[in-house]
Amino acid sequence: MDPEAPTLNATNGSVLQAAIVYLVAGLGTVVVMGLLGLLMRLDHAGILVISADWFYRIMTLHGAGMVSGLLFAGFGGLAAVVSVDVRVSSRGLWIGLLVFLTGMMLVVFAIVFGAFAAGWTVLDPLPYQGKTWTVAAGVTVYIGYLFTGLAIVVVCATLLRATTAQGFGRALAWDVLFHPGRSHEAEVRPPVLIATVVAIVGLLLVVAGLAYLVPLLLEAAGAVKHVDTLLAKNTVFLFGHTMANLCIYVAAGLVYGTLPRFARRPWHTTWPVALAWNSIIFVIFFPWSHHLYQDFVQPLGLQILSNLGSFAGAFPSFVVTIVGALALVYGADLDWSPSAILMLLGVWGWVLGGLGAILDAVVPINQVMHNTMWVPAHFHTYNMVGVAAFVWAYLYHLAGELSDAPARRASRWAAWLYGIGAAGTSVVFFLEGAHSIPRRYAVHEADWQGYARVAIPFVVLMVIALAWLGAEILARIGRAYRRTRLAPS
């Protein structure tokens, strides 16, 4: 497809309307969760001390809200990108959003009013033996997570139905994969391939989530005496870690769909691209088990699989997507808009965060670093510098395109400020991890507080950058939304 082709056409106006709401709602959630993150950093710095009870409630909300907000914002953007090529059901998107918002409200209610503060891991004997909340609060959180899982099912089924309308194998580019020497001019674009892959992964992911949630809900109802502790831990980490990784791959679809427009070059579905994205269906489910290295009762096979899976994940992400993105823009007449800057910054955030994750998957390093700030460092880097940058870039681009408002040259500074702020925040996390400062501690010793104080100005830079870009987006989004109604759909 021509990289200069417009996003809005005669068939996808209603899909773009839903996508805009996904992006705005998801990124709005991310902003609120980011401010809660700033509050925790102020506490770690000793500047604004909050109670341990509220710290853990905020930490629980920050983690769950940030990942789910980014995921659904990314889903909205990906639906908009693929709607140029395939017919996506806007009804399915609206239903998915309604179910997601229901789940999110239940989680917020349980945390704010029910004092739930167990974090997303909620390891045994939590959540039903918490000291500051009731069993009802724990059940409410689990029902909220259940609704989130159902929302993922609805959205993924909607995308999968659209992308596979002309055949499952075609959507996965199997013709390219199994016939590499043949001409494939009519093959699917990479975003359609990516949407198919993440939809399959999302549906499988929810199966893992149900394997965790349903037994614990039965335990709360008294239908079973007690869920096996090891099974509960393994399934919650399988679900949570894979869901965080899914955010990355959903956002990567925005890069494949939008970066060619800035580079004025097409990004073809080549054999390496087809191989890489088909392999993700399997590879994404392996790295989670590096959370289990310190459990001596785990089967040895899981530990070995984790090592192999963590390194195998570098092929589809680094070797194909990241190198491919850099090759696309090398020597190109690149449009250095704020969106292009954010996307290229996001590529490097993905690289650095991924390297931090791979190091954490090495057994000797994991034994020393896993319960330190090194872990927040790597997932904040690939989420904050990577995924969030991709999604913000796409919303800024979409709002400008649909409203016919050109990007402001001065706003490039906002994109760079975001990159500097996000990178600085991540580097401080890595330094804390390298100095064995523990994670998930509400109270930081005086010797640890200096790191958090260094990080705060970088967080403030991100706030300034997002306020700048957000003001431009809000000024354009109304006109952009209204314009989508002009196209029959």
Legacy VTK file of the C-alpha trace (Angstrom):
# vtk DataFile Version 3.0
C-alpha trace
ASCII
DATASET POLYDATA
POINTS 489 float
0.000 0.000 0.000
1.107 3.566 -0.696
2.617 4.991 2.543
1.059 8.343 1.687
-2.492 6.924 1.500
-4.929 8.604 3.923
-6.168 6.839 7.034
-9.819 7.875 6.601
-11.671 6.182 3.756
-15.260 5.472 2.773
-15.654 2.466 5.060
-13.814 3.037 8.332
-15.214 6.263 9.798
-17.002 4.545 12.702
-13.906 2.467 13.474
-11.794 5.612 13.699
-14.352 7.123 16.067
-14.001 4.138 18.392
-10.218 4.194 17.975
-10.043 7.847 19.016
-12.035 7.113 22.179
-9.765 4.122 22.944
-6.663 6.260 22.510
-7.935 9.191 24.552
-9.356 7.009 27.345
-6.291 4.766 27.469
-3.773 7.584 27.445
-5.874 9.567 29.917
-5.604 6.576 32.243
-1.843 6.490 31.650
-1.529 10.179 32.595
-3.393 9.651 35.877
-1.329 6.543 36.646
1.835 8.495 35.828
0.897 11.186 38.339
0.429 8.439 40.919
3.916 7.238 39.994
5.249 10.738 40.641
3.537 10.656 44.036
5.355 7.418 44.897
8.671 8.927 43.802
8.039 11.944 46.040
7.456 9.512 48.885
10.669 7.619 48.092
12.523 10.933 48.068
11.187 11.819 51.520
9.593 14.980 50.136
5.929 13.986 50.489
5.551 11.100 52.909
2.413 8.957 52.587
1.301 6.048 54.748
2.401 2.534 53.847
-1.256 1.561 53.425
-1.858 4.243 50.811
1.509 3.642 49.156
0.624 0.031 48.392
-2.870 0.976 47.285
-1.376 3.531 44.891
1.241 1.017 43.707
-1.495 -1.537 42.994
-3.573 0.956 41.014
-0.522 2.365 39.196
0.625 -1.040 37.964
-2.737 -2.394 36.878
-3.925 0.890 35.379
-0.746 1.674 33.479
-0.499 -1.696 31.714
-4.211 -1.964 30.896
-4.408 1.692 29.800
-1.488 1.290 27.407
-2.847 -2.007 26.102
-6.285 -0.668 25.233
-4.946 2.593 23.828
-2.697 0.452 21.632
-5.601 -1.754 20.597
-7.526 1.342 19.514
-4.619 2.616 17.466
-4.028 -0.786 15.876
-7.706 -1.049 14.932
-7.421 2.338 13.208
-4.285 1.283 11.321
-5.704 -2.010 10.014
-9.105 -0.493 9.196
-7.455 0.984 6.108
-7.076 -2.578 4.752
-9.825 -4.687 6.372
-13.376 -4.184 7.646
-13.254 -3.946 11.435
-16.480 -4.038 13.432
-16.900 -0.783 15.326
-19.635 -2.457 17.391
-17.135 -5.016 18.672
-14.733 -2.222 19.622
-17.420 -0.305 21.538
-18.527 -3.433 23.401
-14.918 -4.218 24.299
-14.377 -0.690 25.598
-17.540 -0.810 27.722
-16.501 -4.129 29.280
-12.977 -2.805 29.925
-14.217 0.370 31.608
-16.524 -1.715 33.805
-13.589 -3.825 34.957
-11.411 -0.789 35.551
-14.078 0.898 37.680
-14.408 -2.235 39.824
-10.649 -2.318 40.420
-10.556 1.392 41.285
-13.515 0.994 43.661
-11.874 -1.947 45.474
-8.605 -0.058 45.883
-9.888 3.395 46.810
-12.868 2.398 48.946
-12.026 -1.213 49.827
-8.365 -0.494 50.737
-7.112 -3.335 48.504
-3.313 -3.074 48.328
-1.918 -6.466 47.274
-0.288 -5.412 44.001
-1.029 -7.187 40.725
0.795 -10.350 41.845
-1.520 -11.022 44.832
0.548 -14.033 45.900
-0.724 -16.548 48.449
-2.038 -16.046 51.141
-3.274 -12.859 49.486
-5.756 -11.559 48.592
-8.123 -13.165 51.059
-5.899 -12.775 54.131
-4.966 -9.135 53.665
-4.566 -7.065 56.820
-6.169 -3.846 55.575
-8.958 -5.031 53.311
-11.829 -7.483 53.307
-12.432 -10.604 51.258
-15.084 -8.614 49.381
-12.432 -6.145 48.219
-10.271 -8.990 46.934
-13.194 -10.553 45.121
-14.095 -7.184 43.583
-10.568 -6.796 42.202
-10.668 -10.283 40.731
-14.034 -9.637 39.114
-12.580 -6.409 37.710
-9.650 -8.357 36.271
-12.146 -10.868 34.878
-13.939 -8.071 33.032
-10.583 -6.850 31.697
-9.901 -10.339 30.373
-13.331 -10.481 28.756
-12.673 -7.100 27.127
-9.436 -8.482 25.662
-11.434 -11.426 24.279
-13.971 -9.114 22.613
-11.344 -6.832 21.068
-9.085 -9.671 19.925
-12.010 -11.588 18.435
-13.085 -8.412 16.619
-9.618 -7.905 15.147
-9.168 -11.581 14.278
-12.507 -11.754 12.502
-11.524 -8.728 10.408
-7.988 -9.779 9.504
-8.850 -13.404 8.664
-11.860 -12.611 6.468
-9.848 -13.668 3.417
-8.175 -16.624 5.055
-6.241 -17.448 8.190
-3.052 -18.299 6.347
-3.147 -15.111 4.310
-3.563 -13.009 7.445
-0.460 -14.663 8.905
1.469 -14.199 5.630
2.059 -17.941 5.293
2.421 -17.600 1.533
5.440 -15.361 2.134
6.711 -17.583 4.927
6.547 -20.886 3.057
7.235 -19.592 -0.470
10.028 -17.040 0.033
11.046 -16.874 -3.625
7.603 -16.025 -4.983
6.324 -12.543 -5.816
3.918 -11.347 -3.119
2.729 -7.985 -4.334
-0.821 -8.599 -3.102
0.238 -9.795 0.355
-1.063 -8.293 3.582
0.696 -5.309 5.068
2.641 -5.874 8.311
0.002 -4.198 10.552
-2.607 -6.763 9.465
-0.159 -9.587 10.188
0.631 -8.044 13.589
-3.046 -7.557 14.453
-3.665 -11.235 13.662
-0.768 -12.365 15.836
-1.631 -10.196 18.848
-5.285 -11.227 18.600
-4.304 -14.909 18.760
-1.934 -14.235 21.653
-4.568 -12.175 23.463
-7.129 -14.977 23.261
-4.611 -17.546 24.530
-3.534 -15.120 27.243
-7.060 -14.880 28.615
-7.131 -18.676 28.953
-4.159 -18.369 31.321
-5.933 -15.580 33.174
-9.078 -17.653 33.608
-6.980 -20.559 34.886
-5.889 -18.200 37.657
-9.029 -16.164 38.345
-11.765 -18.800 38.238
-10.266 -21.132 40.904
-9.660 -18.189 43.247
-13.213 -16.938 42.804
-14.411 -20.476 43.566
-12.242 -20.435 46.689
-13.830 -17.171 47.797
-17.267 -18.696 47.251
-16.342 -21.732 49.354
-16.646 -24.129 46.425
-13.030 -25.268 46.831
-10.972 -25.373 50.015
-7.720 -23.845 48.782
-6.105 -23.298 45.395
-2.659 -24.819 44.953
-0.199 -22.051 45.807
2.372 -22.912 43.164
-0.273 -23.206 40.448
-1.690 -19.805 41.427
1.725 -18.160 41.320
2.657 -19.672 37.973
-0.601 -18.742 36.274
-0.666 -15.160 37.595
2.868 -14.528 36.354
2.116 -16.198 33.044
-0.882 -13.891 32.625
0.663 -10.682 33.975
4.064 -10.897 32.317
2.609 -11.913 28.962
0.024 -9.132 29.103
2.824 -6.590 29.654
4.710 -8.021 26.664
1.544 -7.940 24.574
1.482 -4.150 25.041
4.820 -3.932 23.249
3.719 -5.954 20.259
0.399 -4.132 19.909
2.253 -0.808 19.908
4.739 -2.186 17.370
1.842 -2.443 14.932
1.524 1.348 15.136
5.181 1.692 14.189
4.834 -0.610 11.175
1.726 1.260 10.084
2.888 4.845 10.617
6.684 5.094 10.367
6.586 4.423 6.574
4.513 7.585 6.199
7.211 9.662 7.882
9.990 7.941 5.908
7.942 8.053 2.666
8.872 4.422 2.037
6.777 1.229 2.236
7.526 -1.446 4.837
6.966 -4.761 3.090
5.928 -8.088 4.589
9.191 -9.845 3.797
10.142 -13.385 4.784
11.991 -12.281 7.978
8.975 -10.179 8.997
6.579 -13.087 8.423
8.845 -15.506 10.316
9.400 -13.131 13.224
5.742 -12.356 13.811
4.577 -15.954 13.437
7.201 -16.997 15.983
5.836 -14.502 18.515
2.705 -16.636 18.909
4.929 -19.172 20.683
7.919 -17.174 21.943
5.858 -14.669 23.951
4.720 -17.386 26.371
8.229 -18.449 27.457
10.040 -15.550 29.197
7.546 -15.210 32.074
9.162 -18.081 33.967
12.253 -16.050 34.821
10.052 -14.834 37.691
10.328 -18.349 39.105
14.102 -18.830 39.358
14.105 -18.425 43.134
11.455 -21.109 43.639
13.395 -24.315 44.228
10.234 -26.398 43.814
9.744 -25.353 40.186
10.323 -27.977 37.483
13.789 -27.613 35.994
12.310 -27.633 32.508
10.496 -24.340 33.165
13.745 -22.663 34.194
15.582 -23.868 31.087
12.647 -22.870 28.880
12.690 -19.388 30.393
16.340 -18.861 29.512
15.832 -20.037 25.942
12.585 -18.085 25.528
13.994 -14.833 26.868
16.836 -14.843 24.372
14.678 -16.146 21.521
12.413 -13.133 21.992
15.224 -10.901 20.797
14.871 -12.194 17.224
11.392 -10.885 16.360
11.774 -7.661 18.328
15.394 -6.557 17.926
16.699 -8.290 14.807
13.589 -7.777 12.665
11.443 -4.920 13.964
13.997 -2.570 15.509
16.697 -3.049 12.879
13.971 -2.924 10.223
12.688 0.406 11.544
16.170 1.915 11.579
16.849 0.590 8.066
13.567 2.125 6.884
14.526 5.626 8.000
18.221 5.385 7.080
18.888 7.744 4.192
15.178 8.598 3.896
13.742 12.054 3.461
12.301 11.779 6.955
9.532 14.058 8.136
10.887 15.043 11.554
7.486 15.684 13.087
6.855 15.223 16.839
5.285 11.850 16.045
8.336 10.651 14.110
10.649 11.780 16.913
8.559 9.980 19.525
8.491 6.780 17.478
12.232 6.735 16.968
12.804 7.489 20.648
10.444 4.616 21.385
12.580 2.267 19.302
15.574 3.016 21.501
13.459 2.681 24.633
12.461 -0.751 23.437
16.130 -1.661 22.867
17.323 -0.530 26.299
14.350 -1.921 28.194
14.665 -5.210 26.341
18.359 -5.493 27.170
17.548 -4.895 30.823
14.933 -7.649 30.668
17.307 -10.103 28.996
19.946 -9.448 31.665
17.344 -10.107 34.343
16.613 -13.458 32.690
20.232 -14.615 33.163
20.158 -16.836 36.259
23.169 -15.436 38.218
22.077 -11.853 37.566
18.458 -12.649 38.371
19.406 -14.059 41.770
20.919 -10.713 42.744
18.809 -8.190 40.841
15.264 -9.510 40.527
13.911 -8.103 43.782
15.582 -4.742 43.270
14.624 -1.632 41.325
16.267 -3.198 38.265
12.948 -4.829 37.376
10.918 -1.573 37.464
13.799 -0.090 35.462
13.472 -2.436 32.511
9.685 -2.465 32.303
9.414 1.298 32.810
11.945 1.775 30.023
10.176 -0.296 27.381
6.741 0.902 28.491
7.454 4.563 29.220
10.140 5.280 26.627
8.836 2.648 24.197
5.142 1.713 24.229
3.828 5.019 25.580
5.928 6.969 23.091
4.554 4.882 20.208
0.950 5.393 21.308
1.315 9.126 21.998
3.003 9.493 18.611
0.146 7.760 16.846
-2.586 9.785 18.572
-0.760 13.039 17.793
-0.407 11.952 14.158
-4.024 10.762 13.838
-5.476 13.919 15.413
-3.414 16.083 13.079
-4.235 14.096 9.968
-7.983 13.911 10.558
-8.250 17.584 11.539
-6.006 18.738 8.660
-3.823 20.546 11.193
-0.103 20.363 10.407
2.330 19.484 13.181
3.902 22.506 14.814
7.653 22.710 14.422
8.040 24.021 17.958
6.357 20.888 19.285
9.414 18.899 18.318
10.879 20.271 21.530
8.043 18.649 23.469
8.866 15.274 21.898
12.544 15.630 22.808
11.655 16.761 26.335
9.529 13.646 26.743
12.433 11.486 25.581
14.899 13.166 27.940
12.506 12.924 30.873
11.590 9.299 30.259
15.201 8.233 29.639
16.422 10.032 32.764
13.715 8.428 34.876
14.640 4.982 33.568
18.386 5.462 34.080
17.810 6.341 37.733
15.767 3.149 38.156
18.643 1.143 36.671
21.150 2.819 38.991
18.965 1.994 41.978
18.800 -1.630 40.865
22.559 -1.781 40.355
22.956 -0.581 43.964
20.521 -3.257 45.246
17.792 -0.866 46.354
14.725 -3.085 46.831
11.511 -2.682 44.901
7.995 -2.606 46.347
9.199 -0.937 49.560
6.921 1.810 50.846
9.645 3.281 53.058
13.054 4.138 51.640
16.065 4.517 53.885
17.763 7.911 53.924
20.690 6.536 51.891
18.304 5.531 49.092
16.360 8.779 48.857
18.957 10.658 46.787
18.195 8.558 43.705
14.491 9.365 43.837
15.288 13.069 44.234
17.403 12.944 41.079
14.554 11.217 39.223
11.858 13.761 40.109
13.035 16.552 37.731
13.002 14.047 34.869
9.433 13.043 35.732
8.484 16.735 35.759
9.990 17.079 32.264
7.671 14.304 31.064
4.700 16.073 32.655
5.583 19.308 30.842
6.066 17.501 27.522
2.780 15.607 27.791
0.910 18.759 28.808
2.328 20.477 25.712
1.480 17.664 23.315
-1.802 16.925 25.094
-2.983 20.514 24.669
-2.386 20.268 20.919
-4.164 16.938 20.717
-7.181 18.219 22.643
-7.377 21.265 20.374
-7.611 18.983 17.321
-9.398 15.889 18.545
-12.919 17.321 18.373
-12.559 18.293 14.743
-10.857 14.986 13.985
-13.738 13.036 15.539
-16.359 15.054 13.677
-14.582 14.512 10.373
-14.845 10.732 10.735
-18.649 11.127 10.505
-18.317 12.436 6.980
-17.315 8.990 5.699
-20.193 6.505 5.348
-19.449 3.291 7.236
LINES 1 490
489 0 1 2 3 4 5 6 7 8 9 10 11 12 13 14 15 16 17 18 19 20 21 22 23 24 25 26 27 28 29 30 31 32 33 34 35 36 37 38 39 40 41 42 43 44 45 46 47 48 49 50 51 52 53 54 55 56 57 58 59 60 61 62 63 64 65 66 67 68 69 70 71 72 73 74 75 76 77 78 79 80 81 82 83 84 85 86 87 88 89 90 91 92 93 94 95 96 97 98 99 100 101 102 103 104 105 106 107 108 109 110 111 112 113 114 115 116 117 118 119 120 121 122 123 124 125 126 127 128 129 130 131 132 133 134 135 136 137 138 139 140 141 142 143 144 145 146 147 148 149 150 151 152 153 154 155 156 157 158 159 160 161 162 163 164 165 166 167 168 169 170 171 172 173 174 175 176 177 178 179 180 181 182 183 184 185 186 187 188 189 190 191 192 193 194 195 196 197 198 199 200 201 202 203 204 205 206 207 208 209 210 211 212 213 214 215 216 217 218 219 220 221 222 223 224 225 226 227 228 229 230 231 232 233 234 235 236 237 238 239 240 241 242 243 244 245 246 247 248 249 250 251 252 253 254 255 256 257 258 259 260 261 262 263 264 265 266 267 268 269 270 271 272 273 274 275 276 277 278 279 280 281 282 283 284 285 286 287 288 289 290 291 292 293 294 295 296 297 298 299 300 301 302 303 304 305 306 307 308 309 310 311 312 313 314 315 316 317 318 319 320 321 322 323 324 325 326 327 328 329 330 331 332 333 334 335 336 337 338 339 340 341 342 343 344 345 346 347 348 349 350 351 352 353 354 355 356 357 358 359 360 361 362 363 364 365 366 367 368 369 370 371 372 373 374 375 376 377 378 379 380 381 382 383 384 385 386 387 388 389 390 391 392 393 394 395 396 397 398 399 400 401 402 403 404 405 406 407 408 409 410 411 412 413 414 415 416 417 418 419 420 421 422 423 424 425 426 427 428 429 430 431 432 433 434 435 436 437 438 439 440 441 442 443 444 445 446 447 448 449 450 451 452 453 454 455 456 457 458 459 460 461 462 463 464 465 466 467 468 469 470 471 472 473 474 475 476 477 478 479 480 481 482 483 484 485 486 487 488
